[in-house]
Amino acid sequence: MRIKEKFGLDELLSLLCDGTELSAEDNLRGYLLALERSGYLVRLNRRGADNSPRWWLSRNTGPNAPAWNRQTRTVADTNTGEVRHIETRRRIPNNA
């Protein structure tokens, strides 16, 4: 994300996954939503070629990626020491 700055789900999947992961797309989609809700990502108006959402990394705090904890619904940033609580849960539809 730091290298590309603007990206879509499919771009990240092709960079991060080799196809053996279980639920990679759903897990990455949930992570992106958590980062969006905690202020690290901004969803762009411009969509990908397949009409899928794209994001911009608006809050680059350092080399370590923020960690999403689904159980506690928190995003922890080891670069800043911040922990942000995510209140609501909403899935990102494929064509949102």
C-alpha positions as CSV (number, residue, x, y, z in Angstrom):
1,M,0.0,0.0,0.0
2,R,2.8,2.4,0.8
3,I,4.5,1.8,-2.6
4,K,1.3,2.0,-4.7
5,E,-0.6,4.6,-2.6
6,K,-3.7,4.0,-4.8
7,F,-4.9,0.5,-5.3
8,G,-7.8,-1.9,-5.6
9,L,-8.5,-5.2,-3.9
10,D,-7.5,-7.3,-6.9
11,E,-4.1,-5.5,-7.2
12,L,-3.3,-6.3,-3.5
13,L,-4.5,-9.9,-3.8
14,S,-2.2,-10.5,-6.8
15,L,0.8,-9.0,-4.9
16,L,0.1,-10.7,-1.5
17,C,-1.4,-14.1,-2.2
18,D,-0.3,-17.2,-4.0
19,G,-3.8,-18.8,-4.1
20,T,-3.3,-21.3,-1.2
21,E,-4.8,-19.0,1.4
22,L,-8.3,-19.6,2.7
23,S,-10.7,-16.7,2.3
24,A,-8.0,-14.3,1.2
25,E,-10.4,-12.0,-0.6
26,D,-12.8,-11.8,2.3
27,N,-10.0,-11.3,4.8
28,L,-8.4,-8.6,2.8
29,R,-11.7,-6.9,2.2
30,G,-12.3,-6.8,5.9
31,Y,-8.9,-5.4,6.6
32,L,-9.3,-2.7,4.0
33,L,-12.7,-1.7,5.5
34,A,-11.1,-1.5,9.0
35,L,-8.4,0.7,7.7
36,E,-10.9,2.9,5.9
37,R,-13.1,3.2,9.0
38,S,-10.0,4.0,11.2
39,G,-8.8,6.8,8.8
40,Y,-5.9,5.1,7.1
41,L,-7.6,4.7,3.7
42,V,-9.9,6.9,1.7
43,R,-12.2,5.2,-0.9
44,L,-11.8,6.9,-4.3
45,N,-14.6,7.9,-6.5
46,R,-12.7,6.4,-9.5
47,R,-13.3,2.7,-9.8
48,G,-11.2,-0.1,-11.3
49,A,-11.7,-1.5,-14.7
50,D,-14.1,-4.1,-13.3
51,N,-16.0,-1.4,-11.4
52,S,-14.5,-2.5,-8.1
53,P,-13.6,0.0,-5.4
54,R,-10.2,1.6,-5.2
55,W,-8.5,3.3,-2.2
56,W,-5.8,5.8,-1.4
57,L,-3.5,5.5,1.6
58,S,-4.2,8.8,3.3
59,R,-2.4,8.1,6.6
60,N,1.1,6.6,6.1
61,T,2.5,6.5,9.7
62,G,5.6,4.4,9.0
63,P,7.0,1.0,7.9
64,N,4.8,-1.3,10.0
65,A,1.3,-2.0,8.7
66,P,-1.6,-1.4,11.1
67,A,-2.9,-4.6,12.7
68,W,-6.6,-5.4,12.6
69,N,-8.0,-7.4,15.4
70,R,-11.4,-8.7,14.4
71,Q,-12.3,-10.0,17.9
72,T,-11.7,-6.7,19.7
73,R,-12.6,-4.7,16.6
74,T,-9.5,-2.5,17.0
75,V,-6.8,-1.3,14.6
76,A,-3.4,-1.0,16.3
77,D,-0.6,1.1,14.9
78,T,2.9,0.1,16.2
79,N,4.4,3.1,14.5
80,T,2.5,5.6,16.6
81,G,1.3,3.4,19.5
82,E,-2.4,4.3,18.7
83,V,-5.2,1.8,19.0
84,R,-8.5,2.7,17.3
85,H,-11.8,1.0,18.0
86,I,-14.1,0.3,15.0
87,E,-17.7,0.6,16.1
88,T,-19.8,-0.9,13.3
89,R,-19.4,-3.7,10.9
90,R,-20.1,-3.4,7.2
91,R,-19.0,-5.5,4.3
92,I,-17.6,-4.0,1.2
93,P,-19.6,-5.4,-1.7
94,N,-17.7,-6.4,-4.8
95,N,-19.4,-3.7,-6.8
96,A,-19.7,-1.0,-4.1
